[in-house]
Each structure stands twice: as C-alpha cells, then as structure tokens.
C-alpha cells in the first residue's frame, strides 16, 4: 500500500525529468522541493534551468524538430546546443542528483525521525 501511495501517478513515469515533474513528484512528501534545493546551493537555480534546457533539446532531437517552437525557445538560451552545453549537462544532472538526495534525506528524517540512509 505504501509503495502504491508513493509511486501512483508519478509524473516521471509519464514524461521527461524536467523541473515541474520532479517538483511535483518530490512534493508528495509535503516539502517545497525546488525551494529547498535552491536554498542548499546558490548554483542550483542555474542548474535547474540547465536541466530544462536539456529536456527541450532532448525532445527536439528525439522528435526531429527542425527548429524549436517559440515557447520552447523561451526556455533555452541558444538556438542551437553547442559542445559547451552538451558537456555541462551530465555534470548538472550529477550535481542535482546529489542535491536531491540531500534534500530528501532531511525531509524523510524530519518525517520519520530516523536518518533514512548514510
């Protein structure tokens, strides 16, 4: 039953790991997920923007769009991803994963009174 409550209707099961879906899924724990992540490190705001850029470009490439829609272009800073962007994305994802882990450790410890992992 607990597994069903924690996993039912997850946004990550239905689409890309963008900031809105990540925030919704982790928000189930009663936290302001992105506010907590951004409060941990001043660079996390920029990292979250890079994550959304990655998703836009991933979708453009995967769906073979010749160009980006105007709404998507508001999300990204360049009309074409360059090598610098491509090289940053794995690092950004790794750094955000570490921040997510830290935020959820605190949230779960506060919720249960026990450190969930070491």
C-alpha positions, 0 to 999 in steps of 0.5 A: 500500500505504501509503495502504491501511495508513493509511486501512483501517478508519478509524473516521471513515469509519464514524461521527461525529468524536467523541473515541474515533474520532479517538483511535483513528484518530490512534493508528495512528501509535503516539502517545497522541493525546488525551494529547498534545493535552491536554498542548499546551493546558490548554483542550483537555480542555474542548474535547474534551468540547465536541466530544462534546457536539456529536456527541450533539446532532448525532445527536439532531437528525439522528435526531429524538430527542425527548429524549436517552437517559440515557447520552447525557445523561451526556455533555452538560451541558444538556438542551437546546443553547442559542445559547451552545453552538451558537456555541462549537462551530465555534470548538472544532472550529477550535481542535482542528483546529489542535491536531491538526495540531500534534500530528501534525506532531511525531509524523510528524517524530519518525517520519520525521525530516523536518518533514512540512509548514510 
